[in-house]
């Protein structure tokens, strides 16, 4: 066990059953926090909860539904009596241009990626204010501020996350609530693997992606978890409304790939 940097603190992580969310949830739990991981995959969620049963609780919920989000907050408060850190991480994407994106697909991306940030923050803020403060950390993307092929809906949603982060930070700083977002580059997750499988030569795409990063590799979920841990600590208490790019230097030259 580590130094218990978050002992007795309560953390909610949406999209916490796999990839980046799973890494963030387990990192906080290993540091002593009581973590509520939110998702719709009950099997995956319960499996993660069993890893650290004293520190992780799985809650099956749809974070784009107001009633579900209110129940999440209520459950956390009933079990621990507080809410210190909210990680808005739930995300989805479709690899299509907007011409090929259906209205239902557009709505799904906006609901999961952006509306969930609005809802979870909306219902967490009154509790954090009453406690004297808290931290909200949103998972945005390098696609919040640049464009890549066939990711129109995703880029629009993540651009919204970036803007919403700034608005939350500005409106609630006087309440002691700090809000920042992490903008990951290409991270080795199921979502990235799914994207690569849509290309003509997935292995070639993988190699090109790795080569496009100045550090010579894609990121890992643990890279993002480490950033989330830092933003949640007191050392970052003078930072709010910022986007922290974690991309191995990918966006330095806007190399891109076709």
N, C-alpha and C positions, 0 to 999 in steps of 0.2 A: 504494500500500500504506500502511496505517495505522501506528500506533506499535508494533505487535507486542506487545500486552499479554500474550499467552498463548504466546509463543514457546517451542517445545519441550514444551509441555504436551499431554497426551492427553485428548480429550473424546469421550464416547459420547453420541449423541443418538438416542433411540428415536423412531419415527414421524418420521424426518427427511427423508422424500421429498417432502413438500408442506407448504403452509401455514406454521404457526408453527414446526414442526420444521425445515423447509427454511431459514427465515429465521434461526433460531438457529444451525444448522450453518454456514451461509455466513458469519455474523457472526464466529463463533469462528475459522473458517478464515482469514478476512481479517485477523484479529489474530494470526496466526502459529501457531495450534494445529493439531495433527494430529487431525482429526475423523473419527470412525467414525459414519456415518449408518446406522441400522438400519431396515429396512422389508421389505415383501413385494412391492413393485412394482419389479421388477428394471430395467425400462426407465427409469422415473423416477429410480431411484437412480443408475444409471450415468450418466445425463444430468447430474445434479447433480455427481457426482464429476469429470466432465470439465471443469467450470467452474474448479476449482482442484485439478488432479490431484496436485500435490505435498502438498496439505493435507487432501484429503477422500478417504476410502475408503468404498465402499458395501459393506454386508454384508447379504445376504438372510437373514432369520431371522424366526421367530415368537417374540416376546418373552414370550409366555405359556407357553412350553415350557421347562422347566428345562435340558434338554440343549442347546437352541439358545442360551440365555443364557450358559451356560458356554463354549460355543464362541466367542461374541462376545468375552467377556472374554479368552479364551485368544488369540484372533487379535490383539486390541489389544496384549496383553503381548508376543506374539512379534514384532510389528512395531516397537513403540516402547519396550517395557520398563517402561511405567508407565501409571497411570490416575489422572488428577488430578480430573476433573470428570465426573459422570454427570448427564445431563439425561433424566429420565423423562417423555417427552412423548407417547408413543403414546396414541391415543384414538379412540373411536368412540361413536356414539349412535343411538338409534331414537326417532323422534318419536311416542311412544305413551304412553297411561296404562298402569299396571301390569296393568290388566284385559286390555288388548289386547296385552301383551307376552308372547311365548311363553317357556317355560323356557329354550329354546336361545338366544334373543335375550338374556335376562337373563344367562346364563352367558357369552356372548360379550362383553357390555359389562364384566362384572366381570373377565374374564380380560385383556382388552386394557387397560382403564383402571386396574385396581387390582392384580391379580395380577402384572402385569408390573413394577410399582413394587417390589413385594415381592421378586420374583426377581432383578431387576437389582441392587437394593440389597444383597440377601443375598450375592451373589457378588462384588460390588465392594468391600464393606466390608473383608474380610480383606486385600485388596491395599492399600487406602488406609491401613489401620491400620499395615501393615508399612512403608509409605512415610513415616509420620508424620502423615498427615492427608489430607483431600480434601474435595470439596464435592459434595453431592447436591442437585439442584434439580428439583423435581417440578412438572409442569403440572397444577394443580387447576382450579378454576373459581369464578365467583361462585355457581354452583349447588352449591358445597360447603356454603354456609351460608344459601341462600334457595331457594325453590321456584318453578319456572315450569311452565306447563301442559305436559302430555304428555312430561315428561322424567324420569319416576320412576326408571328404572334408571340413567340417566346421573347424576342428582343423588345417588343413593345411592352410586354408585361414586366420585364426586368428593368426597363427604363422607368416604369412607373414605381417600382420598388425603390429605386435610387431617389426619385423625387419625393416619395412619401417619407422615406427615411429623414430627409432634410426637414420636411414639414413637422414631423413628430419631434425632432430634436429642437427645433426653434420654439414650438408651442409649449413644450413641457420641461424645458431646461430649468425653469424657475421652481419646478416641483421636485428637482433632484433626479429627474428621469433623463438618462442619457441614451441616445439612439444612434447607432452606426450600422453600416452594412459592409459585408464582405463580398468582394467581386472575384469569385474563382475563375481561373482560366480552365483549360481542359484537365479534368480530374478523372482518374481511373475509376469510374462507377458504371453501374448497369446502364444508366442513361447515355453515357459516352459510348459504351460498347454498342448499344442499340443504334446510335447514330452511325458509327463506323460500318455496321452491317448493312446500312442502306446504300453504301457506296459501291462502285463497280469492283473495287479491289480492297476489301477491308484491311488486309495486312499492310498493303502499300499505304493506305490512309493512316494507319497506326504509326508506321515508320516516319511518314512525312510530318505528322503531328509532333512526334517526339523531337524530330530534327528542327522544327520551327521554334522550339523553346530554347532560348540561349543557354539554359542550364542543362539541356540535353535529355530532358524527360518530361512526361506529363506529371501532374501533381497527384497526390494521394489524399483520400479523405482525412488522414491524420494531419496533413498540412493545413487544412481548413480548420480542423478541431483546435489545433494549437493557436491559431489566430483568434478563434472565438474565446478560448480560455483567457488570452491576454486582454481582449476587450472587456471581459467580465471582471477583471481584477481592478483593485484600487489604483494600480499604476497607470491606468488609462482614464482616470477620472476627469482629466481636462480635455478629453476628446469627445466631441459629439457632432452629429450631422455629417460625418465623414464616410467616404468609401475607401476601404482598404483592398487594394488589388493584390491578389495572390495568384500569380500566373507564370512563375518562372521566367519572367521577362518577355513573354509572348507578345504583349501589346507595345513593347518599346519601339518596334519598327513596323508595326501593323503589317506583318508579313502576309498573314492570311494564307488561304489555300483554296484551290478550285477543284 
